[in-house]
Amino acid sequence: MHSKGHGATGYTSYDLYLNYKKRFKGHDKMSEANVSRITYSTILKDFNTSISKAMILHSFEFVMPYRLGKVRIKRIENKLRLDENGEIDTTKLSPDWDECWKLWFELYPGKTRKEITKICGKKMVYHLNKHTDFNSFKLFWSKIGNNIINNRIYSLVFTYTNRRFLAQVIKSEGPKITFYE
C-alpha cells in the first residue's frame, strides 16, 4: 500500500506502530496492550514469519481480516513457446545469471567481467524450472469480494527472505507441496 510521502515503499512498520499508538490516550497509556516499538516490531515480525512459513510449507491460504481478501502461494504454469525460427521464445523467461557468467567465461577466456559486459549479442542461459515441471510460483492476493475501493492499485510483495525461502523449499521438496493455480 502506498502512503503519502513514502513513494513506492508504501506503509512501513513504523507507520503501523504510529497508528497503533494513536489508540492510547490518557489513562490508557498504562494499559498492558500499550507496548514499546521494539515489542510491537517483534510481535509483527513473529506473526508475519509464522504466516509466510505456513503459506510456503503447508499451502496455507491466509484470510485477511476486515474483508481485505486472501493471500496464498500460486503456481503458474509456464508454457514454453517457439518463435518464428523454431527456438524457445525467451521474452518471458528469467536469465540464470550464474550459468550465463560460467558460459561467458568459457566463450571469452582471458576477458574480465567489465569487458564481457560490453560485448553485445552474447548467448544467454535461462531458468526453465525443469525441477518443477516448468512451473513458477508467486505470492497471490485474491481480491475477490474484498471491500477496498480501487483495489487494483494495491499490491503485496514478498520480502527477499521469503522469496529465497520459497525457492529453497521448492528446490528441496520439489512438486510434493501442492500450490494451486
Beta strands, then each sheet from edge to edge (+ up, - down):
strand 1: 62-64
strand 2: 69-77
strand 3: 135-142
sheet 1: 1+ 2- 3+
end
